[in-house]
């Protein structure tokens, strides 16, 4: 039972790390903004799923908070990313979330 319940979490962590690792090489606020954008977008998609996925969205929010603090992101960046991530996630099917959020992040930050 425990193992079966952990599969989605382990998969999500692996996908999240690959998404953050796929960031164009940036430092400081720009790098943190990219990582924050990715986890915020993905978290917004998970927020739209049934309540059993709330723990995933909460984990992603905590990751985002860490990126925000470590990168010392400005409030303007945070507001822009939060707004655009929610809007984008509302149009993103959950099955495409990781790829779509990665592409959105790269377009938003001018990396692809």
ABEGO torsion letter per residue (X at the ends): XAAAAAAAAAAAAAAAAAAAAABBBBBEAAAAAAAAAAAAAAAAAAAABBAAAAAAAAAAAAAAAAAAAAAGBBAAAAAAAAAAAAAAAAABBAAAAAAAAAAAAAAAAGAX
